[in-house]
Amino acid sequence: MNMQDIRAIAKSHKIDPAGLSKLDIIHTLQREEGNFDCYGTAYDGVCDQSNCMWREDCFEASKG
């Protein structure tokens, strides 16, 4: 997901994304969703947060 989309999602949740990194915005949104703020930490494609909207993007971010 690109930053423009992430910022729009943050704004829709009444979160001001100004000055925040992609990681910080997503972690804030994860906490708001009731999930752990674990974006980018999936190891070997393992994640138990099946309802997290960032799950697929997280797997990609965790590869590198």
MDAnalysis code that builds the backbone (N, CA, C; Angstrom):
import MDAnalysis as mda
import numpy as np

u = mda.Universe.empty(192, n_residues=64, atom_resindex=np.repeat(np.arange(64), 3), trajectory=True)
u.add_TopologyAttr("name", ["N", "CA", "C"] * 64)
u.add_TopologyAttr("resid", np.arange(1, 65))
u.add_TopologyAttr("resname", ["MET", "ASN", "MET", "GLN", "ASP", "ILE", "ARG", "ALA", "ILE", "ALA", "LYS", "SER", "HIS", "LYS", "ILE", "ASP", "PRO", "ALA", "GLY", "LEU", "SER", "LYS", "LEU", "ASP", "ILE", "ILE", "HIS", "THR", "LEU", "GLN", "ARG", "GLU", "GLU", "GLY", "ASN", "PHE", "ASP", "CYS", "TYR", "GLY", "THR", "ALA", "TYR", "ASP", "GLY", "VAL", "CYS", "ASP", "GLN", "SER", "ASN", "CYS", "MET", "TRP", "ARG", "GLU", "ASP", "CYS", "PHE", "GLU", "ALA", "SER", "LYS", "GLY"])
u.atoms.positions = np.array([
    [0.860, -1.174, 0.000],
    [0.000, 0.000, 0.000],
    [0.908, 1.238, 0.000],
    [0.552, 2.227, -0.782],
    [1.404, 3.411, -0.857],
    [1.056, 4.413, 0.257],
    [1.958, 5.361, 0.467],
    [1.804, 6.326, 1.565],
    [0.544, 7.165, 1.439],
    [0.167, 7.512, 0.232],
    [-1.045, 8.317, 0.037],
    [-2.266, 7.561, 0.567],
    [-2.343, 6.280, 0.259],
    [-3.450, 5.451, 0.753],
    [-3.411, 5.336, 2.276],
    [-2.223, 5.139, 2.821],
    [-2.064, 4.985, 4.272],
    [-2.447, 6.272, 4.993],
    [-2.027, 7.399, 4.451],
    [-2.402, 8.690, 5.063],
    [-3.916, 8.898, 5.025],
    [-4.544, 8.518, 3.919],
    [-6.001, 8.658, 3.798],
    [-6.717, 7.788, 4.833],
    [-6.225, 6.580, 5.033],
    [-6.815, 5.694, 6.042],
    [-6.637, 6.302, 7.427],
    [-5.454, 6.830, 7.704],
    [-5.201, 7.465, 9.005],
    [-6.169, 8.620, 9.234],
    [-6.330, 9.461, 8.226],
    [-7.242, 10.603, 8.359],
    [-8.677, 10.149, 8.582],
    [-9.067, 9.045, 7.949],
    [-10.430, 8.537, 8.141],
    [-10.649, 8.024, 9.566],
    [-9.547, 7.727, 10.251],
    [-9.602, 7.306, 11.659],
    [-9.295, 8.472, 12.602],
    [-9.287, 9.677, 12.032],
    [-9.007, 10.904, 12.790],
    [-7.616, 10.897, 13.434],
    [-6.645, 10.341, 12.698],
    [-5.243, 10.328, 13.100],
    [-4.503, 11.262, 12.160],
    [-3.767, 12.213, 12.723],
    [-2.991, 13.149, 11.912],
    [-1.675, 12.477, 11.524],
    [-1.494, 12.154, 10.240],
    [-0.290, 11.454, 9.814],
    [0.925, 12.361, 9.595],
    [0.740, 13.663, 9.737],
    [1.838, 14.601, 9.473],
    [3.035, 14.294, 10.364],
    [4.180, 14.162, 9.746],
    [5.418, 13.940, 10.482],
    [5.638, 12.512, 10.945],
    [4.699, 11.611, 10.641],
    [4.845, 10.217, 11.048],
    [5.354, 9.378, 9.881],
    [6.172, 8.400, 10.187],
    [6.649, 7.478, 9.159],
    [5.550, 6.472, 8.828],
    [5.730, 5.760, 7.733],
    [4.773, 4.717, 7.350],
    [4.602, 3.731, 8.503],
    [5.708, 3.324, 9.092],
    [5.672, 2.367, 10.192],
    [4.895, 2.910, 11.385],
    [5.130, 4.163, 11.739],
    [4.426, 4.769, 12.878],
    [2.922, 4.889, 12.622],
    [2.561, 5.260, 11.406],
    [1.137, 5.377, 11.068],
    [0.468, 4.009, 11.165],
    [1.094, 3.007, 10.574],
    [0.505, 1.670, 10.580],
    [0.425, 1.119, 12.000],
    [1.468, 1.310, 12.800],
    [1.423, 0.842, 14.192],
    [0.283, 1.519, 14.955],
    [0.083, 2.806, 14.735],
    [-1.019, 3.525, 15.386],
    [-2.362, 2.954, 14.951],
    [-2.507, 2.706, 13.657],
    [-3.753, 2.140, 13.141],
    [-3.976, 0.714, 13.658],
    [-2.909, -0.064, 13.768],
    [-3.052, -1.419, 14.301],
    [-3.583, -1.388, 15.732],
    [-3.037, -0.501, 16.546],
    [-3.514, -0.387, 17.930],
    [-4.982, 0.026, 17.947],
    [-5.343, 0.940, 17.052],
    [-6.736, 1.386, 16.965],
    [-7.667, 0.230, 16.576],
    [-7.171, -0.675, 15.723],
    [-7.949, -1.841, 15.295],
    [-8.095, -2.879, 16.405],
    [-7.289, -2.753, 17.451],
    [-7.304, -3.754, 18.513],
    [-6.303, -4.870, 18.292],
    [-5.373, -4.646, 17.361],
    [-4.319, -5.621, 17.093],
    [-3.016, -5.172, 17.739],
    [-2.051, -6.072, 17.760],
    [-0.714, -5.710, 18.220],
    [-0.090, -4.791, 17.178],
    [0.773, -3.884, 17.609],
    [1.459, -2.997, 16.657],
    [2.745, -3.683, 16.188],
    [2.550, -4.732, 15.398],
    [3.650, -5.619, 15.020],
    [4.002, -5.558, 13.533],
    [3.483, -4.575, 12.814],
    [3.714, -4.488, 11.365],
    [5.200, -4.639, 11.037],
    [5.483, -5.492, 10.079],
    [6.849, -5.681, 9.603],
    [7.648, -6.696, 10.395],
    [7.007, -7.407, 11.311],
    [7.750, -8.352, 12.147],
    [7.370, -9.811, 11.903],
    [6.546, -10.096, 10.909],
    [6.170, -11.487, 10.625],
    [7.426, -12.268, 10.248],
    [7.620, -13.385, 10.898],
    [8.802, -14.209, 10.651],
    [8.394, -15.455, 9.873],
    [9.030, -15.699, 8.747],
    [8.723, -16.844, 7.890],
    [7.251, -16.904, 7.489],
    [6.631, -15.746, 7.287],
    [5.244, -15.700, 6.856],
    [4.251, -16.156, 7.908],
    [4.655, -16.079, 9.174],
    [3.779, -16.501, 10.267],
    [3.207, -15.274, 10.958],
    [1.878, -15.237, 11.061],
    [1.193, -14.130, 11.724],
    [-0.133, -14.644, 12.262],
    [-0.393, -14.382, 13.538],
    [-1.648, -14.843, 14.129],
    [-2.715, -13.753, 14.172],
    [-2.434, -12.604, 13.571],
    [-3.378, -11.488, 13.541],
    [-4.198, -11.554, 12.253],
    [-5.068, -12.548, 12.164],
    [-5.786, -12.816, 10.913],
    [-6.763, -11.714, 10.511],
    [-7.184, -10.870, 11.432],
    [-8.124, -9.795, 11.103],
    [-7.451, -8.453, 10.837],
    [-6.145, -8.421, 10.831],
    [-5.416, -7.167, 10.624],
    [-5.463, -6.762, 9.150],
    [-5.837, -5.521, 8.902],
    [-5.928, -5.048, 7.514],
    [-4.560, -4.903, 6.845],
    [-3.487, -4.957, 7.615],
    [-2.133, -4.772, 7.096],
    [-1.420, -6.095, 6.856],
    [-2.082, -7.188, 7.081],
    [-1.463, -8.514, 7.089],
    [-0.671, -8.812, 5.809],
    [-1.280, -8.683, 4.655],
    [-0.590, -9.009, 3.397],
    [0.577, -8.060, 3.138],
    [0.372, -6.781, 3.371],
    [1.441, -5.796, 3.194],
    [2.578, -6.083, 4.172],
    [2.228, -6.533, 5.366],
    [3.214, -6.850, 6.392],
    [4.132, -7.984, 5.940],
    [3.547, -9.010, 5.330],
    [4.368, -10.118, 4.848],
    [5.407, -9.621, 3.849],
    [4.997, -8.723, 2.965],
    [5.934, -8.150, 1.993],
    [7.020, -7.340, 2.700],
    [6.633, -6.535, 3.678],
    [7.588, -5.691, 4.402],
    [8.555, -6.525, 5.232],
    [8.126, -7.691, 5.665],
    [8.947, -8.540, 6.527],
    [9.985, -9.342, 5.755],
    [9.834, -9.432, 4.448],
    [10.752, -10.229, 3.631],
    [12.164, -9.665, 3.598],
    [12.257, -8.362, 3.605],
    [13.546, -7.732, 3.379],
    [14.285, -7.415, 4.574],
])
